[in-house]
């Protein structure tokens, strides 16, 4: 990884400015990673901008933005309507926590520049951003945050305690409270963030959720069922939900006895059904989601299927599971 960090440092030093972008429906892994990199880039005296949606859905990200404002910690946020105004031939676009073109916050932006850097912890999918000058994908990492902490250590730099707290919160979410995708390096990363000032009380505040959202998930979980001796399935109703709801339900199903794999299926918009897959680590759910047009990790993967209903999406999933069993 040292060679990657050396190349990244040189690219930052040589550029005029940096634009940061993550995936649509930005979460704390993407956002906190960007904040940390923004502080690094600022230490090199380079202007940098964080591309965000005008309507952020993620509760943790919204809480983080509010906390940063309260503490007068200012970053250069920019919206899609303005980003092309600051783009130059010597602008570096750094994309974090995603490498699939259709999933980035602003897909059209990747066609406006060839100065693209990708840093991601997901397994490489069939559709990936190809016009990059540096691409680092490491699916052995728990989170993008773990990669960025490695970069901080390489540079012998720190981030502000509030950003360290947000990074720790993002890691906790991505590892399901350090129950999946967790190695000794993951714990060392968490320890580093604690050492530089991550606040456990603030972290808990960032991770708290809306009571109605919690109760809604429990209602759906009550209607889940076991497909076989180790696989749980949860299909939602016709209500449109956020991708995060599907992911959280699948993760919560893993807490029950005998559940080693979990799938949650629901509408994420009027014409698209999402499937979120989770595993405790004994089984690899990524190939199943990849065959359905998605991707992810061994323990965490997902897909979105257009122009189908939930029943059809479930049948498609069952067909892939049958194929996998035969193979």
C-alpha positions in Angstrom: 0.0 0.0 0.0 3.0 2.3 0.6 3.5 2.7 -3.2 -0.2 3.7 -3.6 0.1 6.3 -0.9 3.3 7.6 -2.5 1.6 8.0 -5.9 -1.5 9.6 -4.3 0.7 12.1 -2.4 2.4 13.1 -5.6 -0.8 13.5 -7.5 -2.2 15.8 -4.8 0.9 17.9 -4.8 0.9 18.2 -8.5 -2.7 19.2 -9.0 -4.3 22.6 -8.8 -7.3 21.5 -6.7 -9.2 18.4 -5.6 -12.9 17.5 -5.9 -14.1 14.7 -3.6 -17.1 12.4 -4.5 -18.6 9.3 -3.0 -21.7 7.2 -3.9 -25.3 8.3 -4.0 -27.0 8.3 -0.6 -23.7 9.1 1.0 -23.0 7.3 4.3 -20.5 7.8 7.1 -17.8 5.6 5.6 -17.7 7.7 2.4 -18.3 11.1 4.2 -15.8 10.6 7.0 -13.2 9.3 4.6 -13.6 12.4 2.5 -13.4 14.7 5.6 -10.1 13.1 6.6 -8.7 13.3 3.0 -9.9 16.9 2.8 -7.8 17.8 5.9 -4.8 16.0 4.4 -5.2 17.9 1.1 -5.6 21.2 2.9 -2.3 20.5 4.8 -0.7 20.4 1.3 -2.2 23.9 0.7 -4.5 22.7 -2.0 -8.1 24.0 -2.5 -10.6 21.1 -2.2 -14.3 20.7 -2.5 -16.7 18.0 -1.2 -19.5 17.2 -3.6 -22.7 16.5 -1.7 -26.4 16.1 -2.5 -28.7 19.0 -1.5 -31.0 16.5 0.2 -29.0 14.1 2.3 -31.0 11.1 3.6 -28.4 9.4 5.8 -29.1 10.3 9.5 -25.5 9.9 10.6 -24.2 12.2 7.8 -26.9 14.8 8.6 -25.9 14.7 12.3 -22.3 15.0 11.3 -22.9 18.0 9.2 -24.8 19.7 12.0 -22.0 18.9 14.5 -19.3 20.3 12.2 -21.3 23.5 11.8 -21.8 23.8 15.5 -18.0 23.5 16.0 -17.3 26.0 13.2 -15.3 23.4 11.3 -15.7 24.5 7.7 -15.2 22.5 4.6 -15.9 23.5 1.0 -19.2 21.8 0.1 -20.3 22.0 -3.5 -23.5 20.9 -5.3 -23.8 19.2 -8.7 -25.1 22.4 -10.3 -21.9 24.2 -9.5 -19.2 21.6 -9.8 -18.4 22.0 -13.5 -17.7 25.7 -12.8 -14.6 24.9 -10.8 -13.4 21.9 -12.8 -10.1 22.6 -14.7 -7.7 20.5 -16.6 -5.5 20.2 -13.5 -8.3 19.3 -11.1 -8.0 15.9 -9.3 -11.2 14.0 -8.8 -11.0 11.6 -5.9 -13.8 9.1 -5.6 -14.2 7.2 -2.4 -16.1 4.1 -1.3 -17.4 3.3 -4.8 -16.1 2.3 -8.2 -19.2 1.6 -10.2 -20.0 4.6 -12.5 -23.7 4.5 -12.1 -23.5 4.6 -8.3 -21.4 7.8 -7.9 -23.0 11.0 -6.7 -22.6 12.6 -10.2 -22.1 10.0 -12.9 -21.7 12.7 -15.6 -18.7 14.1 -13.8 -16.5 11.1 -14.5 -16.8 11.8 -18.2 -15.6 15.4 -17.8 -12.0 14.5 -16.6 -9.3 11.9 -16.9 -7.7 12.9 -13.6 -9.6 10.4 -11.5 -8.4 8.5 -8.4 -10.5 5.6 -6.9 -10.1 4.4 -3.3 -12.6 1.7 -2.4 -13.0 -1.4 -0.2 -15.5 -3.3 -2.3 -14.9 -6.2 -4.6 -14.4 -5.1 -8.1 -17.6 -5.4 -10.2 -18.0 -5.8 -13.9 -19.0 -2.2 -14.4 -16.2 0.0 -13.1 -14.7 3.4 -13.7 -11.9 2.8 -16.2 -10.4 6.2 -17.0 -8.4 6.5 -13.8 -4.8 7.6 -13.2 -4.8 5.7 -9.9 -7.2 3.0 -8.6 -6.9 1.2 -5.3 -9.5 -1.4 -4.5 -8.9 -3.6 -1.4 -11.8 -5.8 -0.4 -9.8 -7.1 2.6 -10.3 -3.8 4.3 -13.3 -3.4 6.6 -14.1 0.1 5.2 -12.7 2.9 3.1 -11.9 4.5 6.5 -9.4 1.8 7.2 -7.6 2.6 4.0 -7.5 6.3 4.8 -6.2 5.7 8.3 -3.4 3.8 6.7 -2.7 6.9 4.6 -2.7 9.1 7.8 -0.2 6.7 9.4 2.0 6.8 6.2 2.0 10.6 6.3 2.4 10.7 10.1 -0.7 13.0 10.2 -3.8 13.3 12.4 -7.3 14.6 11.8 -9.4 16.6 14.1 -11.0 14.6 17.0 -14.5 15.2 15.6 -13.6 13.7 12.2 -11.8 10.9 14.0 -15.1 10.2 15.8 -17.1 10.2 12.6 -14.6 7.8 11.1 -14.9 5.5 14.1 -18.7 5.6 13.8 -18.5 4.8 10.1 -16.3 1.8 10.8 -18.7 0.5 13.4 -21.6 0.7 10.9 -19.6 -1.0 8.1 -18.5 -3.8 10.4 -21.9 -4.2 12.0 -20.3 -3.3 15.4 -17.1 -5.1 14.6 -18.9 -8.4 14.0 -18.1 -8.8 10.3 -15.1 -7.9 8.0 -13.1 -7.4 11.2 -9.4 -8.3 11.5 -6.6 -7.3 13.9 -5.9 -4.4 11.5 -9.4 -3.2 11.9 -9.1 -3.1 15.7 -5.7 -1.3 15.3 -7.5 1.3 13.1 -10.1 1.8 15.7 -7.4 2.2 18.4 -5.6 4.8 16.3 -8.8 6.8 15.9 -9.3 6.6 19.7 -5.7 7.7 20.3 -6.1 10.8 18.2 -9.3 11.9 20.0 -12.3 10.0 18.8 -15.1 10.6 21.4 -17.2 7.6 22.3 -20.1 9.6 23.6 -20.3 11.7 20.4 -20.0 8.5 18.4 -23.0 7.0 20.2 -25.0 10.2 19.4 -24.1 9.9 15.7 -25.2 6.3 15.7 -28.6 6.8 17.3 -31.6 6.5 15.0 -35.1 7.5 14.7 -37.6 5.5 16.8 -40.1 5.2 13.9 -37.4 3.8 11.6 -36.5 1.2 14.2 -40.1 0.1 14.7 -40.6 -0.1 10.9 -37.7 -2.5 10.6 -38.9 -4.7 13.4 -42.3 -5.0 11.7 -40.7 -6.2 8.6 -38.3 -8.6 10.5 -41.3 -10.2 12.2 -42.5 -11.3 8.7 -39.1 -12.8 7.7 -38.7 -16.5 7.4 -36.0 -19.2 7.1 -35.3 -20.4 3.5 -33.3 -23.3 4.8 -31.4 -24.1 8.0 -29.0 -21.1 7.7 -30.6 -18.5 5.4 -33.2 -15.9 6.3 -35.3 -14.0 3.8 -37.2 -10.8 4.4 -39.5 -9.3 1.7 -41.0 -5.9 2.3 -44.4 -4.5 1.2 -45.1 -2.1 -1.6 -43.8 0.9 0.4 -40.6 2.6 -1.1 -37.7 2.5 1.4 -34.1 3.7 1.4 -31.3 1.2 0.5 -30.1 1.6 4.1 -33.3 0.1 5.5 -32.7 -3.1 3.4 -29.1 -3.3 4.6 -30.0 -2.7 8.2 -32.7 -5.4 8.1 -30.3 -7.9 6.6 -27.7 -7.2 9.2 -30.2 -7.5 12.0 -31.3 -10.9 10.8 -27.8 -12.2 11.3 -28.2 -11.7 15.1 -30.7 -14.6 15.3 -29.8 -18.2 16.1 -28.8 -20.3 13.1 -28.9 -17.3 10.6 -25.6 -17.2 8.7 -26.9 -15.6 5.5 -29.7 -13.0 5.2 -31.4 -11.3 2.2 -33.8 -8.4 2.3 -35.9 -7.3 -0.7 -37.9 -4.2 -1.2 -38.8 -1.3 -3.5 -36.2 1.5 -3.5 -38.2 3.5 -6.0 -41.2 3.1 -8.2 -39.4 1.1 -10.9 -36.6 -0.6 -9.0 -36.3 -3.3 -6.4 -33.2 -3.6 -4.2 -31.8 -6.7 -2.6 -29.4 -6.5 0.3 -27.3 -9.5 1.2 -25.4 -10.2 4.4 -23.3 -13.1 5.7 -21.4 -13.7 9.0 -18.4 -14.8 7.0 -18.8 -18.5 6.4 -20.5 -18.0 3.0 -19.7 -15.5 0.2 -22.8 -13.5 -0.8 -21.0 -11.3 -3.4 -21.1 -13.7 -6.4 -24.9 -14.0 -6.0 -25.4 -10.3 -6.1 -22.8 -9.9 -8.8 -24.8 -12.4 -11.0 -27.9 -10.2 -10.4 -26.0 -7.1 -11.6 -24.7 -5.8 -8.3 -21.6 -6.5 -6.2 -20.0 -5.8 -2.8 -18.1 -8.0 -0.3 -18.0 -11.6 0.8 -20.1 -10.5 3.9 -21.9 -7.5 2.4 -23.4 -7.1 -1.0 -26.4 -5.7 -2.8 -28.1 -5.2 -6.2 -30.8 -3.0 -7.7 -33.1 -4.5 -10.4 -35.1 -2.3 -12.7 -38.7 -2.9 -13.9 -39.5 -5.9 -11.7 -41.8 -6.4 -8.6 -40.7 -7.9 -5.3 -42.0 -11.3 -6.2 -40.0 -11.4 -9.5 -36.9 -10.2 -7.7 -37.3 -12.9 -5.1 -37.7 -15.5 -7.9 -34.5 -14.2 -9.5 -32.7 -14.5 -6.2 -34.0 -18.1 -5.7 -32.8 -19.1 -9.2 -29.3 -17.8 -8.4 -29.3 -19.6 -5.1 -30.4 -22.8 -6.8 -27.6 -22.5 -9.3 -25.0 -21.8 -6.6 -26.2 -24.9 -4.7 -25.8 -27.0 -7.8 -22.3 -25.7 -8.4 
